[in-house]
Amino acid sequence: IAFLFELTTAKAREAAIGGFSLASGLAVLFVLYVMGLSARPVPGAALSRAVAHGLLVMCVLQLVASFMTAIPLGELYISASKLLGSVGEPGGALPGRVAKVIKGLEWLMGSLQMASAVTAAAIIYGVYRGMVFFPSPPRPVELPLAVFTCMALAFFALANSACAFILIRRKYAVA
């Protein structure tokens, strides 16, 4: 994949990473749906709700970040301005204030993505150390769902890191 990414444009690379990010977020949402929003820790139930709801919030952030990665906010602003008639050319530079706001939003989302990646890695570590386990719906066989969940969380953390890297490093031309 890395070899193929060298052959594509930066825009196509960002769209591909946004799609991968969307798929990983939906995979973790599917795992949460199968578990019925329950991740049971060994000591008590308070961590269970925190882990499950934390994963849910991280998935929603991941879905938003995947669209922000695939479609830059600056391009959306220029397209909307062109439709309203305030910008004449599609490849124009952004006004300074707008560029700062958009860059601030992308930096905030990138920072949240990095925090989500670290949290997902911590959840994987908790599963590995036996502090958190994921029950399977039909019977209490923990290993298959735990392995699937850890794989989904590993790709989730990878997608979070890739989205954060793109969102934090993205630059816009300022008028």
N, C-alpha and C positions, 0 to 999 in steps of 0.2 A: 504494500500500500504506500509506503514512504517513497518507493521508486516511482510509482504512478503519480504521486502528488507533485513530484518535481516536473512532470510533464504538463501539469494543468496550471491554469492561471490562479492567482490568489483568490479571486472571487469564487471560482469553482471549488477550490480547497475549503474556503469558509462555508460554502453551502454544503459540502460533503460532511464536514465536521458538525455543522448544525443538524443535519439529518441523523448522523450517528448519535449525537447528543439527545435528539428527540426520541430515538429508538431506545436508548438506555434509560431515559426517564420513564418511558411507557412500560418498559420491562419491570422496573422497580415498582411502579404503580400496580402492575398486574400481580406481582408478588404480594403487595399489601392487600389487594383484593382477595387473593386466595387465602391469605392468613386471616382475613377479617379484621384488619388493623390490630393485630396482636403479635407482639414479640415478647415472649415471656423470659424474664431473667430468672436466674436461680434464686437470688435472695428475696425478692419481693415484687409487687406489682407496680410500684411507682415508676421504676425505670422502664417497665414495659410500655406504658402509655407515652412516656417521653421519647423512647426510641421510635415507636410507631408514628406518633404525630410529627416528630422531627423528620422522619423519612418522608412523610406526606408533604410537609412544607418544602423540603429540599427538592422533591419531585416537581412541585409547582414552579419553584424557582428555575429548575432545569428546563422545563418546557418553555418558559418565557425566554430564558437565555439562549435556547436553541434557535428560536426565531430571531433574536437579536444578533446572533452569530451569522445566521444564513442571510439575513436581510439587514444591512447596516441602517441605523436610524438616520444618518445623514442623507442617504439616498432616498429614504422615505420622505424626509423633509423637502428635498429638492423636487421630488415627484409631486408632492402635494402643493408646493409653491408654484410649480409649472402649471398645474391644473387651475389654480386660482389666478394665474396670470402675473404673479409678482416676480417670477424668474423666467428669463427668456431662453437660456441655454441649459441643457440637461447636465452638463459636466461642470457647472459653475461651482465656485467656492461658497462656503457657508458664511453667513455673517458671524462676527467674532463672538457675540453673546450666545447665539444659538449653538455654535461649535463647542463652547465651554459647557453649556447645559447638557448637550448630547454626550460629550466626552465624560462629564461627571456621572451621568446615568450609566454609561458603559463601564466606567471604572468601578462604580458601586456594585453593579451586577457581577463584574469580574471578581471583585473581592468576596462577594457572597458565594460565588462558585468555588473559589479556593477554600473557603471555610467549609462548604459542603463536601468537598473532596477529602479534607482532613477528617471530617465527621464520619463519612462513609468508611474511610480506612480504620477509624477507631471502632466502628461497629463490627467490621470484619475481624478486628483483633479481639473484640469482646466475644464473638462467636467462637473463634479459635481457642480462646482461653476458657471457654465454658461459662462465661458470665451471662451470655444471652443465647437463647435458642429459639428457633422458629418452629411452631407445631405444624404438622401437616393435617389437612382437613379430614381424610377418611379414617385414619388411625394414627396412633401416636408414634409414627416412625419419623424420627427427627433428621436423620442424615441426608436423604435425598433433597428435601426442601432447604436444608441449611446449606448444602453444596450449591444448589441452584441460586439461592439468595446471595451467597458470597460471590459467586461468579457475576451475578447481575450488579452487585454493589461494586465489584472491582472495575467493571466496564463503566459504571456510573461515575466512579471517582476519576477514571481516565478521561471520560467525556467532560466532566466538570473542569478538570485541569486544562484540557484543550480549549474549551470555551473561554475560560478565564484568561488564558494566554492570548487568545485572539482579541477578546474585548479590551483588555488592558493595553495591548500594543497598537490597536487601531488608531490611525491618525486621519484628520480631515484637513483639507485646504481651507484657510481662513481668508476672507476678503478684506 
